[in-house]
Amino acid sequence: MPPAKKRARSYDSARTRAAVLAQFRNVREAVSALTPEQLEGPTRLGEWTVRELAAHLTMVLASLARKLTEPEPARRELALVDWPLATATAARSIDEDTRAIGTGDLPELYARTLARYEEAIAGVSDERLVPTRFGAMRLGDFLVTRTVELVVHTDDLNAATGPDVPDVPFDRQALAACVRLLADTLAAKAPGGAVEVRIPPYAVVQCVEGPRHTRGTPPNVIETDPLTWVRLATGRADWAVELDAARVSASGERADLGGLLPLMG
């Protein structure tokens, strides 16, 4: 008998909306303090400089504000848990869009983006459908994807600016939403109950076909911290390297996610 289909995780709308704003403001404050020399430094994202990464981060909100001015699609085409896997097709167009923004006056760009976003989203229902690169989504779902973009690129920014610049803080709710969506995507990509993946304090999911456990400690357990999980799921970290460095613990013959990661392009 096939396992029952898991119910989709729900997200508190008010908390998600607050988390998106909180993380964007964290980034805005950090970017405004960077020197011209720091903005021209390299990142781990190919040829992007810190300045281009900072400009790209404004797209996280600017794209949504723009989409809310477009006609509402007739039907939903993309579920939240399918969004991370769909992003693998968009790398080239995202790079082109980022280079087209213009990166001259970053403080002004951030201020303008925030004002337009807050005006566009005020009073709009989570059920409103918005067009995306990958198909129409509920606004409430698309807002959760904004936490992923903000958290992942905040981590990119912290990695690029180095130890002499204070890390941009992570809003707790933004980090939680990001971790949970990526964990649920893993469970959807490799359904089953043979392996339990733990990312305390935010998520626990079961995945991978095989014998299921019903009580007690499962035979195959993987555990890691939130940021290591985000890096693994998005291709910023390598499974074998993180396992060897003890940032991931894995027990059991099926406790190997190397062939399933990354989840995002």
Secondary structure, DSSP 8 states (H G I E B T S, - for coil): ------------HHHHHHHHHHHHHHHHHHHHT--HHHHTSB-SSTT-BHHHHHHHHHHHHHHHHHHTTS---SS----GGGHHHHGGG-HHHHHHHHHHH--S-HHHHHHHHHHHHHHHHTT--TT-EE--TTS-EEHHHHHHHHHHHHHHHHHHHHHHH-TTS------HHHHHHHHHHHHHHHHHHS-SSSEEEEETTTEEEEESSS----SSS-SSEEEE-HHHHHHHHTTSS-HHHHHHTTSEEEESTT---TTT-----
